């Protein structure tokens, strides 16, 4: 089973990296990184800070678009085009297919995000003559956000259309980024507001906790136990989403 999941993952990675739309978004991200030169020249604050902030912002934006487009079409396209019937005609269980496709998506997104991070690192060195390896840690936090978003998108794509999957993913991204704001209502005079805010806070992913800003500014350090907790939390999202997606696909009528 592991070997079959591996080959499905490898095929998915190759398919996504050859996708012209995703490649286009990647090069737009590179162009946005280079465009940081214009912002830095116009800014009145520290030049390096503007290069770093615009570059990491470009990685985040490109990562979001890549995740939304690749994830929303990962399972749905093969189901819509009936390609899955050819795949499953071989001795390949549906859950193994879902696991392989999801892992392939996560690896492809990692390759693209850290490729952009490498471009940013060398571009920053070229412009400021300073190495800033913290960029990779910041982009790792961005990648963990994309891991969580990937799994929601894959799950949504099993039960709805591609466009609704993208729309749902955008809502998750916005709501997850504002999850900490729900704490404002915990002391509300209304018991309903208290209950709903607590329910939403614990149900939604707290994507704000993965913000790379404090790491880049150097205002906080990231201890190993906190980093492990963040990775473990993202991994749990993978396990839950893949399990639910496999259950949905297993019961889904594909003919």
VEXMARGU-955812 format. One line per field, with one value per residue (C-alpha): chain; x negated, y negated, z negated; residue number from 1. Coordinates in steps of 0.25 Angstrom, whole numbers, plus 5000, padded with zeros to 4 digits. Layout:
VEXMARGU-955812
unit: A / ...;
u: X / ...;
v: Y / ...;
w: Z / ...;
pos: NUM / ...;
***
This chain:
VEXMARGU-955812
unit: A / A / A / A / A / A / A / A / A / A / A / A / A / A / A / A / A / A / A / A / A / A / A / A / A / A / A / A / A / A / A / A / A / A / A / A / A / A / A / A / A / A / A / A / A / A / A / A / A / A / A / A / A / A / A / A / A / A / A / A / A / A / A / A / A / A / A / A / A / A / A / A / A / A / A / A / A / A / A / A / A / A / A / A / A / A / A / A / A / A / A / A / A / A / A / A / A / A / A / A / A / A / A / A / A / A / A / A / A / A / A / A / A / A / A / A / A / A / A / A / A / A / A / A / A / A / A / A / A / A / A / A / A / A / A / A / A / A / A / A / A / A / A / A / A / A / A / A / A / A / A / A / A / A / A / A / A / A / A / A / A / A / A / A / A / A / A / A / A / A / A / A / A / A / A / A / A / A / A / A / A / A / A / A / A / A / A / A / A / A / A / A / A / A / A / A / A / A / A / A / A / A / A / A / A / A / A / A / A / A / A / A / A / A / A / A / A / A / A / A / A / A / A / A / A / A / A / A / A / A / A / A / A / A / A / A / A / A / A / A / A / A / A / A / A / A / A / A / A / A / A / A / A / A / A;
u: 5000 / 4989 / 4982 / 4995 / 4997 / 4983 / 4985 / 4998 / 4991 / 4980 / 4989 / 4997 / 4984 / 4980 / 4994 / 4995 / 4981 / 4984 / 4997 / 4996 / 5005 / 4998 / 4985 / 4990 / 4994 / 4980 / 4973 / 4983 / 4978 / 4964 / 4968 / 4974 / 4961 / 4953 / 4964 / 4960 / 4949 / 4959 / 4965 / 4952 / 4948 / 4961 / 4961 / 4956 / 4953 / 4941 / 4938 / 4936 / 4949 / 4957 / 4949 / 4952 / 4967 / 4971 / 4963 / 4969 / 4983 / 4981 / 4978 / 4990 / 4999 / 4993 / 4995 / 5009 / 5013 / 5005 / 5011 / 5025 / 5024 / 5016 / 5024 / 5038 / 5035 / 5027 / 5038 / 5050 / 5044 / 5041 / 5055 / 5062 / 5054 / 5056 / 5041 / 5042 / 5049 / 5036 / 5027 / 5036 / 5038 / 5024 / 5022 / 5022 / 5032 / 5039 / 5033 / 5019 / 5022 / 5027 / 5014 / 5005 / 5011 / 5012 / 4997 / 4993 / 5000 / 4993 / 4979 / 4982 / 4986 / 4974 / 4965 / 4971 / 4971 / 4957 / 4952 / 4958 / 4952 / 4938 / 4940 / 4944 / 4931 / 4922 / 4929 / 4928 / 4913 / 4911 / 4919 / 4913 / 4901 / 4907 / 4911 / 4924 / 4927 / 4939 / 4946 / 4947 / 4953 / 4963 / 4966 / 4967 / 4978 / 4985 / 4984 / 4991 / 5002 / 5003 / 5003 / 5015 / 5022 / 5019 / 5026 / 5039 / 5038 / 5036 / 5048 / 5057 / 5053 / 5059 / 5073 / 5075 / 5070 / 5057 / 5062 / 5069 / 5056 / 5048 / 5059 / 5059 / 5044 / 5044 / 5054 / 5045 / 5033 / 5040 / 5047 / 5034 / 5026 / 5036 / 5039 / 5032 / 5042 / 5053 / 5047 / 5053 / 5067 / 5063 / 5066 / 5079 / 5092 / 5099 / 5098 / 5101 / 5089 / 5080 / 5084 / 5083 / 5070 / 5064 / 5069 / 5064 / 5050 / 5048 / 5054 / 5046 / 5031 / 5024 / 5015 / 5011 / 5002 / 4994 / 4991 / 4976 / 4976 / 4970 / 4959 / 4955 / 4955 / 4946 / 4956 / 4958 / 4950 / 4956 / 4953 / 4952 / 4964 / 4973 / 4968 / 4971 / 4985 / 4988 / 4983 / 4991 / 5004 / 5003 / 5000 / 5013 / 5021 / 5015 / 5019 / 5033 / 5035 / 5029 / 5038 / 5051 / 5047 / 5045 / 5058 / 5065 / 5058 / 5061 / 5076 / 5076 / 5083 / 5072 / 5079;
v: 5000 / 4990 / 4993 / 4990 / 4977 / 4973 / 4975 / 4967 / 4956 / 4956 / 4955 / 4944 / 4936 / 4937 / 4934 / 4921 / 4916 / 4917 / 4910 / 4897 / 4889 / 4893 / 4890 / 4876 / 4873 / 4877 / 4867 / 4856 / 4859 / 4857 / 4844 / 4839 / 4842 / 4834 / 4823 / 4821 / 4812 / 4802 / 4802 / 4801 / 4789 / 4782 / 4785 / 4776 / 4788 / 4797 / 4802 / 4817 / 4817 / 4814 / 4824 / 4835 / 4831 / 4830 / 4843 / 4851 / 4845 / 4849 / 4864 / 4864 / 4858 / 4868 / 4880 / 4877 / 4876 / 4889 / 4896 / 4892 / 4895 / 4908 / 4913 / 4910 / 4918 / 4929 / 4940 / 4933 / 4932 / 4947 / 4950 / 4941 / 4946 / 4960 / 4962 / 4968 / 4980 / 4984 / 4982 / 4990 / 5001 / 5005 / 5012 / 4998 / 4995 / 4982 / 4978 / 4980 / 4972 / 4960 / 4961 / 4962 / 4950 / 4941 / 4944 / 4941 / 4928 / 4924 / 4928 / 4920 / 4908 / 4909 / 4909 / 4897 / 4889 / 4892 / 4889 / 4875 / 4874 / 4877 / 4867 / 4857 / 4860 / 4858 / 4846 / 4840 / 4843 / 4837 / 4824 / 4822 / 4831 / 4838 / 4852 / 4854 / 4869 / 4865 / 4864 / 4880 / 4881 / 4870 / 4877 / 4890 / 4884 / 4880 / 4894 / 4899 / 4890 / 4895 / 4909 / 4906 / 4899 / 4911 / 4921 / 4912 / 4910 / 4925 / 4929 / 4918 / 4923 / 4937 / 4932 / 4919 / 4912 / 4906 / 4892 / 4894 / 4901 / 4889 / 4880 / 4888 / 4888 / 4873 / 4872 / 4882 / 4874 / 4861 / 4867 / 4874 / 4861 / 4854 / 4865 / 4858 / 4846 / 4856 / 4855 / 4841 / 4847 / 4857 / 4846 / 4842 / 4840 / 4849 / 4864 / 4867 / 4858 / 4865 / 4879 / 4876 / 4869 / 4880 / 4891 / 4883 / 4881 / 4895 / 4900 / 4891 / 4893 / 4881 / 4877 / 4864 / 4873 / 4876 / 4862 / 4860 / 4845 / 4847 / 4856 / 4847 / 4835 / 4843 / 4839 / 4853 / 4866 / 4879 / 4890 / 4905 / 4909 / 4898 / 4902 / 4916 / 4913 / 4905 / 4916 / 4926 / 4918 / 4916 / 4931 / 4934 / 4926 / 4935 / 4948 / 4943 / 4937 / 4949 / 4959 / 4951 / 4949 / 4964 / 4967 / 4958 / 4964 / 4978 / 4976 / 4967 / 4972 / 4970 / 4977;
w: 5000 / 4997 / 5010 / 5017 / 5010 / 5013 / 5028 / 5028 / 5020 / 5030 / 5042 / 5035 / 5032 / 5047 / 5052 / 5043 / 5046 / 5061 / 5060 / 5068 / 5059 / 5046 / 5053 / 5057 / 5043 / 5039 / 5049 / 5045 / 5030 / 5035 / 5042 / 5030 / 5022 / 5032 / 5032 / 5017 / 5023 / 5027 / 5013 / 5006 / 5014 / 5011 / 4997 / 4985 / 4976 / 4976 / 4990 / 4986 / 4978 / 4990 / 4998 / 4988 / 4985 / 5000 / 5003 / 4992 / 4996 / 5010 / 5006 / 4997 / 5009 / 5019 / 5009 / 5006 / 5021 / 5024 / 5013 / 5017 / 5031 / 5029 / 5017 / 5023 / 5036 / 5029 / 5028 / 5035 / 5049 / 5049 / 5044 / 5054 / 5066 / 5061 / 5061 / 5047 / 5053 / 5061 / 5048 / 5039 / 5050 / 5045 / 5031 / 5024 / 5013 / 5012 / 4999 / 5004 / 5016 / 5007 / 4998 / 5010 / 5017 / 5004 / 5001 / 5015 / 5014 / 5001 / 5006 / 5019 / 5011 / 5002 / 5015 / 5020 / 5007 / 5004 / 5018 / 5017 / 5003 / 5010 / 5020 / 5010 / 5002 / 5013 / 5018 / 5004 / 5004 / 5018 / 5014 / 5000 / 4999 / 4986 / 4984 / 4977 / 4974 / 4966 / 4979 / 4979 / 4965 / 4969 / 4982 / 4974 / 4965 / 4978 / 4983 / 4970 / 4973 / 4987 / 4982 / 4973 / 4985 / 4995 / 4986 / 4985 / 5000 / 5003 / 4994 / 5000 / 5014 / 5011 / 5008 / 5017 / 5030 / 5032 / 5031 / 5018 / 5013 / 5016 / 5010 / 4997 / 4996 / 4997 / 4986 / 4977 / 4980 / 4976 / 4964 / 4959 / 4960 / 4951 / 4941 / 4930 / 4931 / 4926 / 4912 / 4912 / 4910 / 4899 / 4889 / 4896 / 4887 / 4897 / 4894 / 4909 / 4913 / 4903 / 4908 / 4922 / 4922 / 4914 / 4923 / 4935 / 4929 / 4926 / 4939 / 4948 / 4951 / 4944 / 4956 / 4949 / 4940 / 4953 / 4956 / 4961 / 4957 / 4943 / 4948 / 4958 / 4949 / 4939 / 4928 / 4924 / 4924 / 4928 / 4918 / 4923 / 4914 / 4921 / 4935 / 4932 / 4927 / 4939 / 4948 / 4940 / 4941 / 4956 / 4957 / 4950 / 4960 / 4971 / 4964 / 4961 / 4975 / 4982 / 4974 / 4976 / 4991 / 4992 / 4986 / 4995 / 5008 / 5003 / 5002 / 5015 / 5027 / 5038 / 5050;
pos: 1 / 2 / 3 / 4 / 5 / 6 / 7 / 8 / 9 / 10 / 11 / 12 / 13 / 14 / 15 / 16 / 17 / 18 / 19 / 20 / 21 / 22 / 23 / 24 / 25 / 26 / 27 / 28 / 29 / 30 / 31 / 32 / 33 / 34 / 35 / 36 / 37 / 38 / 39 / 40 / 41 / 42 / 43 / 44 / 45 / 46 / 47 / 48 / 49 / 50 / 51 / 52 / 53 / 54 / 55 / 56 / 57 / 58 / 59 / 60 / 61 / 62 / 63 / 64 / 65 / 66 / 67 / 68 / 69 / 70 / 71 / 72 / 73 / 74 / 75 / 76 / 77 / 78 / 79 / 80 / 81 / 82 / 83 / 84 / 85 / 86 / 87 / 88 / 89 / 90 / 91 / 92 / 93 / 94 / 95 / 96 / 97 / 98 / 99 / 100 / 101 / 102 / 103 / 104 / 105 / 106 / 107 / 108 / 109 / 110 / 111 / 112 / 113 / 114 / 115 / 116 / 117 / 118 / 119 / 120 / 121 / 122 / 123 / 124 / 125 / 126 / 127 / 128 / 129 / 130 / 131 / 132 / 133 / 134 / 135 / 136 / 137 / 138 / 139 / 140 / 141 / 142 / 143 / 144 / 145 / 146 / 147 / 148 / 149 / 150 / 151 / 152 / 153 / 154 / 155 / 156 / 157 / 158 / 159 / 160 / 161 / 162 / 163 / 164 / 165 / 166 / 167 / 168 / 169 / 170 / 171 / 172 / 173 / 174 / 175 / 176 / 177 / 178 / 179 / 180 / 181 / 182 / 183 / 184 / 185 / 186 / 187 / 188 / 189 / 190 / 191 / 192 / 193 / 194 / 195 / 196 / 197 / 198 / 199 / 200 / 201 / 202 / 203 / 204 / 205 / 206 / 207 / 208 / 209 / 210 / 211 / 212 / 213 / 214 / 215 / 216 / 217 / 218 / 219 / 220 / 221 / 222 / 223 / 224 / 225 / 226 / 227 / 228 / 229 / 230 / 231 / 232 / 233 / 234 / 235 / 236 / 237 / 238 / 239 / 240 / 241 / 242 / 243 / 244 / 245 / 246 / 247 / 248 / 249 / 250 / 251 / 252 / 253 / 254 / 255;
***
